[in-house]
Amino acid sequence: MMLATKASVLGNEKRLLILQWLRDPHGEFPPQVHGDKDRDGICSVYIAERLGVTPATASAHLKLLTDAGLIRPKRMGKYTYYHRVDDAIVALGAEIGGL
């Protein structure tokens, strides 16, 4: 994905909040019934609730972040869990810094 496209993904406050929250999943989200926060990530349902949006709206934001390579999904049953990809975020920062 090109830098301009990745930068546009970050041009949304809700997507920035998702990345910020996923940095500290234990501090930002309640306990999950299923899925380990460290191993599996945070359930999209919790992300939608925290954002105050519908699951469909959260899903659209999560898809853009996934396509940009900034988060990674893990499907478990009927739910999808998300983790930050810190290496990709650092690389994007370096790419922006090199302009």
Secondary structure, DSSP 4 states (H G I P E B T S, - for coil): --HHHHHHHTSSHHHHHHHHHHHSHHHHSPPPSSS-TTTT-EEHHHHHHHHTS-HHHHHHHHHHHHHTTSEEEEEETTEEEEEE-HHHHHHHHHHHHT-
